[in-house]
Amino acid sequence: MSNQRIEGEKIRCIGRKVSKPRLIHQTGKHRAIEIFVEGKPAKAEVVRVWRVLK
């Protein structure tokens, strides 16, 4: 089993089972939500690519 990471502003996940959302802390005061998607296979795709604003 290998861990692969995708990054983007908006990510869509498809699977058979979704875990309960869990609040996690990011850098500083930022917060994020973590969920786990299970399936045979579970799929994820970037809907909106991540961009850096100057």
C-alpha positions, 0 to 999 in steps of 0.5 A: 500500500502506497500513500499518494498525495494530491493538492488543489483548491477543490478536490472531489472524492468518490467511494462507497463509504465516507467517514465522519468529518473530523476537525484538524488544526493546520498552520497558525489558527487555520482549521481544516476538515479531514475525512476518509473515503473507502471504496474498491477503488476509491477515487479522487480528482482535482476539480480546481487547481491550486494557484499562488496569488502574488 
